[in-house]
Amino acid sequence: MSWRITNLSRSNYPQGVKPTSILVTGASGYVGGRVVPVLVQLGLSVRCLARTPAKLLAAPWADDVEIVSGSVDDDLTGAMAGIDAAVYLVHAIGDGEDWKAREQRQALNFAKAAKAAGVQRIVYLGGLGDDHEHLSEHLLSRHEVGVALASTGVSVVELRAGVIIGSGSASFEMLRYLVDALPIMVTPKWVSTKCQPISIADAVTLVVAALTSEEPKTGVLEVGGADVVTYAEMMETYAAAAKLRKRILLPVPLLTPRLSSHWIGLVTPVPVPLARELVQSLVNEVIVKGRSACDEFGITPLSLRESINRALDVTRGGGAPTTFSDADLVHFQTTELDPTWAGGTVFTDRRSATAKVDSATLFAEVSSIGGEKGWYGGQFLWAVRGVIDQLIGGPGLRRGRRAELRVGDALDFWRIETLAPPETLRLRAEMRLPGSAWLTWTITKTSTGSAITQVAEFRPKGLFGRLYWFSVLPFHHFIFPTMLKRLVEAAEAAR
């Protein structure tokens, strides 16, 4: 199966592992989506807690796990019932002004539910960093979550990791795009900060080992790879692995985290708010100084060069099983809807057409939209909108798309909300907007082929939202009819 972890044989898991019932949170996220299939391979009983269960239904392992709807904010009595061990892989980084308080509240709720249900062990993947240093808000919150999880007396293994190197991880994608795109980089002073990157394969191995070890390893275990490097050295290592010319780094002491995050938001697929939180953490040295998780579990970690090589191989093959944008990140969402007194205005652009092909053929063409194939109409305008979106902190068009779509996937600056072949594809906009937007295609059978309806919806927020809609209306009159016409033409040509 394509989703199997290729280095499972080198994992050195403890012998005689007994079947265990494990609750996984964050299964739709970057790490969680790779931990679950390994647990399934080991023959363990896995239950996944998901706010959006539909995001997991398309996973290759979906039929091998129990999927329950819920959130770590909810009453977890049912989710915890019969569970022996739980893995905590959720975070709320940058999710509103009170995100740090929410992280503590969620962790405490989880810990109390685990205690009441008799859960024997919680494994938590947090962040490296010396408690005696002045930590960034992100790393400090990661540490405080670990304290909250351990506060009820349940045995907790807190794995503190720094930079994770793997295809689709936020850290790796920031590194890859920056070094690929910029032969000369004006860099902030944090490029001289030391870090200890670890491969995603080793990170997953350690999470699984902590869950299944017959001898509990309670407390904080620090996670790091084979090499301690500066961020500048990591960039140089990437350039060599990617067979690029040597990159020139020009450190500038006045380049603040805020300015750095805007630059990263423009050049990489990582949105500005997330980049800002990550960049602020780069001033802290994240290396293993205490108990080493690799030593405790007998794992020999990959070198940085090998970790990068593996990530590049997967990236070039286009088969990354999970990416950082799979998570329900607030940074990819827009704004709140109008308040109730505003009347709930919805602007729509509705267009219909017929095609002399069956529904499946037409739906296949519709679901191929985006990414390298583009948007069928006004591609230059889409590109300009993508650049503008990146400049103001949105994801732009750099996220691309998977070859095979599934609910919850990022698709350029949209996210797939509904996928019901051969009838419906519904996308929710994640570009920066003064409101909320959707784009939906609905296909029905006819006596001569099929009919398609294309609807663009926009719920404006306030006066600026309404002004925005009318300002882009002239472009819509060109883009949307052209898009629909060319979709139909392409489907008929494909037949």
Secondary structure, DSSP 8 states (H G I E B T S, - for coil): -TTS-TTGGGS---TT----EEEEE-TTSTTHHHHHHHHHHTT-EEEEEESSTHHHHTSTTGGGSEEEE--TTS--HHHHTT-SEEEE----TTSSTTHHHHHHHHHHHHHHHHHHHT--EEEEEEE---TTS---HHHHHHHHHHHHHHTTS-EEEEEEE--EESTT-HHHHHHHHHHHH-SEEEE-GGGGSEE--EEHHHHHHHHHHHHH-SS---EEEEE--S--EEHHHHHHHHHHHTT----EEEE-TT--HHHHHHHHHHHSSS-HHHHHHHHHHTTS-B---S-BHHHHHT-----HHHHHHHHHHHHHHT--S--GGGS--GGG-------GGGT---EEEEEEEEESS-HHHHHHHHTT-SGGG--SS-HHHHHHHHHHHHHTTS-TTTT---SS--TT-EETTEEEEEEETTTEEEEEE-S--SEEEEEEEEEEEETTEEEEEEEEEEEE-HHHHHHHHHHHHHHHHHHHHHHHHHHHHHHHHH-
